């Protein structure tokens, strides 16, 4: 016998989502809370923007060591890459989930959500022409939502360029249709777990789908549900013609999370990108979410990447003005 989630049509799911969103109110939707139109910024001094870091930065360190070092360095939260726990989250037992969450809490950290969602998995693809593969992908996004909620997070950050690339013969329009179908099928579980699926534009050098903020917004608008939102990443934004502050301003109503990195794929301060205007823009917009350090080039080592990134960000933060 099919469950209600399995038997609900896509249109029914979308209508259910809109109805539920209206009933719960904006306070229940993470995207409604990260930018404030009314909260007054701190007068003078440093605006209290909280920093997070992606846990794979610490490579093969035990979680206790990595989490403790992150907290000691001044971070308040973590983004977790599922593959650092298991290549398939369905294999992670309730006891293991509880342990990871308790390890973060013991270090004084929150787990804000997951990223690298489909990395090191098999059989999942966002824009696949194969209906069965899309169904598997939607179901696994639901599994990730449960895993995220069990760890205390509320965001699934979809980067995973290889698992979203348009394959040969698939047009952008068809890819959008397939991707929207996957998201719509996952919506009931996202709503049940109070988790938001946020799409991360990535450089056109590494993906041919959602290579700009505008490209990701096309999918978000097609789904048209508050559980489908945007993540903005500085490395990716640096590849666009529009400046990073302008992109942040333009898409603030859809953005639920911000990641910071240098165009050289290392941490903030390890290259030439000036983060003062970026943090100033976030301050002016009264952004209240985490600002998360995400690196892809680990050559400097975990200690330097973690410590020097946040030290640089705090120096930039101190130069912003109310």
C-alpha positions in Angstrom: 0.0 0.0 0.0 1.4 3.4 -0.9 1.8 6.1 1.7 0.1 9.5 1.3 3.6 10.9 0.4 3.9 8.4 -2.4 0.5 8.8 -3.9 0.2 12.6 -3.8 0.5 14.2 -7.2 3.2 16.8 -7.9 0.5 19.5 -8.3 -1.1 18.3 -5.0 2.3 18.4 -3.3 2.9 22.0 -4.5 -0.6 23.1 -3.4 -0.2 21.3 0.0 3.2 23.0 0.5 1.7 26.5 -0.2 -1.2 25.8 2.1 1.1 24.6 4.9 3.4 27.5 4.5 0.6 29.9 4.8 -0.7 28.1 7.9 2.6 27.9 9.7 3.6 31.5 8.9 7.0 32.8 7.8 8.5 32.2 11.2 8.6 28.5 10.5 10.4 29.0 7.2 14.2 29.4 7.6 14.5 31.7 4.5 12.2 34.2 6.2 14.5 34.6 9.2 18.0 35.2 7.8 17.4 38.7 6.5 15.7 41.2 8.7 13.9 44.3 7.5 13.2 45.6 10.9 15.9 44.5 13.3 18.3 47.4 14.0 22.0 46.8 13.4 24.3 47.2 16.4 25.2 50.8 16.9 29.0 51.1 16.6 31.4 48.3 17.3 31.2 45.0 15.4 28.0 43.6 14.1 27.5 40.1 15.5 27.8 38.0 12.4 28.4 34.4 13.3 30.9 32.2 11.5 30.6 28.5 10.6 33.0 26.1 8.9 32.6 23.0 6.8 33.7 19.9 8.6 35.5 18.2 5.7 38.1 21.0 6.1 39.6 18.9 8.8 40.0 16.0 6.5 40.6 12.7 8.5 40.6 14.3 12.0 38.4 12.5 14.5 35.2 14.5 15.0 36.0 15.3 18.7 39.3 16.9 17.7 37.9 18.7 14.7 34.9 20.1 16.5 36.9 21.2 19.5 39.4 23.0 17.2 36.6 24.7 15.3 35.1 26.0 18.5 38.4 27.1 19.9 39.0 29.1 16.7 35.8 31.0 17.2 33.3 29.2 14.9 29.8 28.7 16.2 28.4 26.1 13.8 29.3 23.4 11.3 28.2 22.4 7.8 28.5 18.6 7.6 29.4 16.7 4.5 27.5 13.4 4.7 30.4 11.4 3.3 32.4 12.3 6.4 29.9 10.1 8.3 29.0 7.6 5.6 28.8 7.5 1.8 25.1 6.5 2.3 23.2 8.2 5.1 20.7 5.4 5.1 23.4 3.3 6.8 23.9 5.7 9.7 22.1 4.3 12.7 20.1 6.5 15.2 22.8 5.9 17.7 25.5 7.2 15.3 23.4 10.2 14.5 22.9 11.0 18.1 26.7 10.7 18.7 27.6 13.1 16.0 25.1 15.7 17.3 26.3 15.2 20.8 29.9 15.7 19.8 29.1 19.0 18.2 27.0 20.1 21.2 29.8 19.1 23.5 32.1 21.4 21.6 29.5 24.2 21.8 28.7 24.1 18.1 25.4 23.9 16.2 25.1 21.8 13.1 23.4 24.2 10.6 22.9 21.6 7.9 24.5 19.4 5.2 26.3 20.1 2.0 28.1 18.0 -0.7 24.8 16.1 -0.6 25.4 13.6 -3.3 29.2 13.4 -3.3 30.4 9.8 -3.2 26.9 8.4 -3.8 25.8 6.2 -6.7 22.6 6.2 -8.7 21.3 9.7 -8.0 21.1 12.6 -10.4 19.0 15.8 -10.3 18.5 16.3 -14.1 18.4 12.7 -15.2 16.1 11.7 -18.1 15.6 8.4 -16.3 12.4 8.7 -14.3 13.5 5.9 -11.9 16.8 7.7 -11.2 14.9 10.9 -10.5 12.6 9.1 -8.1 15.6 7.6 -6.3 17.2 11.0 -6.1 14.0 12.5 -4.6 13.7 9.7 -2.1 17.4 10.2 -1.1 16.9 13.9 -0.6 14.2 12.9 1.9 16.7 10.6 3.6 19.1 13.4 3.8 16.5 15.7 5.3 15.8 13.2 8.1 19.6 12.9 8.6 20.0 16.6 8.7 17.1 17.1 11.2 18.6 14.3 13.4 21.8 16.2 13.6 20.0 19.4 14.5 20.2 21.1 11.2 17.6 22.7 8.9 19.4 23.2 5.6 20.4 20.9 2.7 22.9 22.8 0.6 22.8 21.3 -3.0 26.2 21.8 -4.7 27.2 18.4 -6.1 28.1 19.5 -9.6 28.5 16.0 -11.1 25.1 14.9 -9.9 23.3 17.9 -11.5 25.2 18.4 -14.8 23.1 18.2 -17.9 23.9 15.0 -19.7 24.2 14.8 -23.5 21.0 15.5 -25.2 19.3 17.2 -22.2 18.4 20.9 -22.8 18.4 23.4 -20.0 14.6 23.6 -20.2 14.3 19.9 -19.8 16.9 19.9 -17.0 14.8 22.5 -15.2 11.7 20.4 -15.6 13.4 17.2 -14.3 15.0 19.1 -11.4 11.8 20.7 -10.3 10.1 17.3 -10.4 12.7 15.9 -8.1 12.3 18.8 -5.7 8.5 18.7 -5.7 8.6 15.0 -4.9 10.9 15.6 -1.9 8.8 18.5 -0.5 6.6 16.5 1.8 9.6 15.2 3.7 11.3 18.6 3.7 8.1 20.0 5.3 7.8 17.2 7.8 11.4 17.6 8.9 11.4 21.4 8.7 14.4 21.4 6.4 15.0 23.7 3.5 16.7 22.5 0.2 19.0 25.4 -0.9 20.6 25.3 -4.3 24.2 26.6 -4.7 25.2 28.2 -8.0 28.6 27.0 -9.0 31.2 28.2 -11.5 30.4 27.3 -15.1 33.9 25.8 -15.1 32.6 22.9 -13.0 29.0 22.6 -14.0 26.7 23.2 -16.9 23.6 23.6 -14.8 22.9 26.5 -12.4 26.3 28.1 -13.2 25.0 31.6 -12.0 22.8 32.9 -9.2 20.1 33.7 -11.9 20.3 30.1 -13.1 19.6 28.7 -9.7 16.8 31.2 -9.2 15.1 29.9 -12.4 14.7 26.5 -10.6 13.6 28.0 -7.4 10.9 30.1 -9.1 9.8 27.0 -11.1 9.3 25.0 -7.9 7.7 28.1 -6.2 7.9 26.7 -2.7 9.4 28.3 0.5 11.4 25.1 1.1 13.4 25.6 -2.1 15.8 28.4 -1.7 19.3 29.8 -2.6 22.8 29.6 -1.2 25.4 32.1 -2.3 29.0 31.2 -2.4 31.8 33.8 -2.9 34.0 31.7 -5.2 31.1 31.1 -7.5 29.9 34.7 -7.3 33.4 35.9 -8.2 32.9 34.3 -11.7 29.9 36.5 -12.5 30.0 39.9 -14.2 27.9 41.4 -11.4 29.8 42.2 -8.1 29.3 40.0 -5.1 27.6 42.8 -3.0 25.2 43.4 -5.9 24.3 39.7 -6.1 23.7 39.5 -2.4 21.5 42.5 -2.5 19.5 41.3 -5.6 18.7 37.8 -4.2 18.5 38.5 -0.5 14.8 37.5 -0.3 15.7 34.0 -1.6 19.0 33.5 0.1 19.1 31.3 3.3 22.9 30.8 3.6 26.2 32.4 2.6 29.5 30.6 2.1 32.8 32.5 2.0 36.0 31.4 0.2 38.6 33.0 -2.1 38.5 32.5 -5.9 41.7 30.5 -5.4 39.5 27.9 -3.7 41.1 28.4 -0.3 39.8 30.3 2.7 39.0 34.0 3.0 42.3 35.9 3.3 44.3 33.3 1.4 43.9 35.2 -1.8 43.1 38.6 -3.2 39.4 38.9 -2.7 38.5 41.7 -0.3 35.8 40.6 2.1 35.2 44.0 3.7 32.6 45.1 1.1 31.0 41.6 1.3 30.6 41.7 5.1 29.5 45.3 4.9 26.7 44.4 2.4 25.6 41.6 4.7 25.6 44.0 7.6 23.6 46.6 5.7 21.1 43.9 4.7 20.9 42.8 8.4 21.8 39.2 7.5 21.3 37.0 10.5 22.4 33.6 9.2 25.7 32.0 9.5 28.7 33.0 7.3 30.3 29.7 6.5 33.9 29.0 5.5 34.1 26.5 2.7 37.4 25.6 1.0 38.2 23.2 -1.9 42.0 23.5 -1.9 43.3 22.1 1.4 47.0 22.6 0.8 47.6 25.1 3.7 46.3 22.4 6.1 43.3 22.3 8.5 44.8 24.4 11.3 45.8 27.3 9.1 42.7 27.2 7.0 40.4 27.2 10.0 42.3 29.6 12.2 43.5 32.2 9.6 40.2 32.3 7.7 38.2 33.4 10.8 40.9 35.7 12.0 40.8 37.5 8.6 37.0 37.6 8.6 37.0 39.1 12.0 39.4 41.8 10.9 37.2 42.6 8.0 34.1 42.5 10.2 35.7 45.1 12.5 36.1 47.5 9.5 32.4 47.5 8.6 30.3 50.3 9.7 26.8 50.5 11.2 
